[in-house]
């Protein structure tokens, strides 16, 4: 579950500035130069610095290529740990079922020779323990599946917002 949560973090914060914040600042009349100064002061804004450098290139062809390179870099950042939630869901399911089976096996292997209602209560207790352990694996699987679905939505939204931001920055820079 922690690895899936880490994947969500990577998707939620691939860059220092959120594209929608930059779009809002441009809509309020903030200049590209002012945004560039803000980015240069922020140590974690390496992607943004590279994007502003690309936008400042005087050659239109080179500028387009460099901006596309930065968008590719953003795509790579957004795909970081992309498969982790699916793998974690599989591990959580398999681990939960395996541990539940081991609890059941251990409980029945060490079962005293009981008959009647007492024996039935003991078996039910062992079954409840095994099901509880397996349920923990299922909860982990559900979290990982949810994290994966949310990460996919965040990636789509971030890419769309980044494309809009780049368009607005290009228009404002000219």
C-alpha positions in Angstrom: 0.0 0.0 0.0 2.9 2.4 0.8 4.4 1.8 -2.7 1.1 2.6 -4.3 0.8 5.7 -2.2 4.3 6.7 -3.4 3.1 6.3 -7.0 0.3 8.7 -6.2 2.8 11.2 -4.8 4.9 11.0 -8.0 1.9 11.7 -10.1 0.5 14.4 -7.9 3.7 16.4 -7.8 5.9 15.7 -10.8 6.9 19.3 -11.0 7.3 22.2 -8.5 4.5 24.3 -10.0 1.1 23.1 -11.0 0.2 24.0 -14.6 -3.2 25.4 -13.5 -1.4 27.8 -11.1 0.8 29.0 -14.0 -2.3 29.4 -16.2 -4.1 31.4 -13.5 -1.0 33.6 -13.0 -0.8 34.3 -16.7 -4.6 35.1 -16.8 -4.0 37.7 -14.0 -1.4 39.4 -16.1 1.8 38.0 -14.7 4.6 38.2 -17.2 6.6 35.2 -18.4 9.7 37.0 -17.1 8.2 37.2 -13.6 7.3 33.5 -13.7 10.8 32.7 -14.8 12.2 34.7 -11.9 10.0 32.7 -9.5 11.1 29.4 -11.1 14.8 30.3 -10.8 14.4 30.9 -7.1 12.7 27.5 -6.5 15.3 24.7 -6.1 12.9 21.9 -7.0 11.7 23.6 -10.2 14.2 22.0 -12.5 11.6 21.0 -15.1 10.1 24.5 -15.2 13.6 26.1 -15.6 14.3 23.8 -18.6 10.9 24.7 -20.0 11.5 28.4 -19.7 14.9 28.0 -21.3 13.3 26.1 -24.2 10.7 28.8 -24.6 13.4 31.5 -24.7 15.2 29.9 -27.6 15.2 32.3 -30.6 14.9 29.6 -33.3 11.3 28.5 -33.8 12.3 25.0 -34.9 14.7 24.6 -32.0 12.2 26.0 -29.6 9.5 23.6 -30.7 12.0 20.6 -30.4 13.1 21.7 -26.9 9.6 22.3 -25.7 8.6 18.9 -27.0 11.6 17.4 -25.2 10.4 18.9 -21.9 6.9 17.6 -22.5 8.4 14.1 -23.1 10.4 14.6 -19.8 7.1 15.4 -18.0 5.5 12.3 -19.5 8.4 10.2 -18.2 8.0 11.7 -14.7 4.3 10.9 -14.8 5.0 7.3 -15.8 7.4 6.8 -12.9 6.4 3.7 -10.9 3.5 3.2 -13.4 3.3 -0.5 -12.9 3.8 -0.6 -9.1 0.2 -0.4 -8.0 -0.8 -3.4 -10.2 2.2 -5.4 -8.9 1.3 -4.4 -5.3 -2.3 -5.5 -5.8 -1.1 -8.9 -7.0 1.3 -9.3 -4.1 -1.3 -8.2 -1.6 -3.9 -10.7 -2.9 -1.4 -13.5 -3.1 0.2 -12.7 0.2 -3.1 -12.4 2.0 -4.4 -15.7 0.7 -1.1 -17.5 1.4 -0.8 -16.1 4.9 -4.5 -17.0 5.6 -3.8 -20.5 4.3 -0.8 -20.8 6.6 -2.8 -19.6 9.6 -5.5 -22.2 8.8 -2.9 -25.0 8.3 -1.0 -24.1 11.5 -4.2 -23.9 13.5 -5.5 -27.2 12.3 -2.1 -28.9 12.6 -1.9 -28.0 16.2 -5.6 -28.7 16.9 -6.2 -30.8 20.0 -8.3 -33.8 19.6 -11.7 -32.2 20.3 -15.1 -33.4 19.3 -18.6 -32.0 19.4 -19.3 -28.4 20.0 -15.9 -27.7 21.5 -14.2 -29.0 18.3 -16.6 -27.0 16.1 -15.8 -23.8 18.1 -12.1 -24.4 17.7 -12.3 -24.9 13.9 -14.5 -21.8 13.6 -12.0 -19.8 15.5 -9.1 -21.0 13.3 -11.3 -20.2 10.2 -12.0 -16.7 11.5 -8.3 -16.1 12.0 -7.5 -17.3 8.5 -10.3 -15.2 6.9 -9.2 -12.1 8.9 -5.6 -12.5 7.6 -6.8 -13.0 4.0 -9.1 -10.0 4.3 -6.1 -7.8 5.1 -4.6 -8.8 1.8 -7.9 -8.0 0.0 -8.0 -4.6 1.7 -4.5 -3.9 0.4 -5.5 -5.0 -3.0 -8.5 -2.7 -3.0 -6.3 0.2 -2.0 -3.8 -0.5 -4.7 -6.5 -0.7 -7.4 -8.0 2.6 -6.2 -4.5 4.2 -6.1 -3.9 3.0 -9.7 -7.2 4.3 -11.0 -6.7 7.7 -9.3 -3.1 7.9 -10.6 -4.4 7.4 -14.2 -6.9 10.2 -13.8 -4.3 12.5 -12.4 -1.9 11.7 -15.2 -4.6 12.6 -17.8 -5.5 15.8 -16.1 -1.8 16.8 -15.6 -1.0 16.2 -19.2 -3.9 18.2 -20.4 -3.1 21.1 -18.0 0.5 21.0 -19.0 -0.4 21.2 -22.7 -2.6 24.3 -22.0 0.1 25.8 -19.9 2.7 25.4 -22.7 0.3 26.9 -25.2 -0.4 29.9 -23.0 3.3 30.4 -22.2 4.2 30.3 -25.9 1.5 32.8 -26.7 2.6 35.1 -23.8 6.3 34.8 -24.7 5.8 36.1 -28.3 
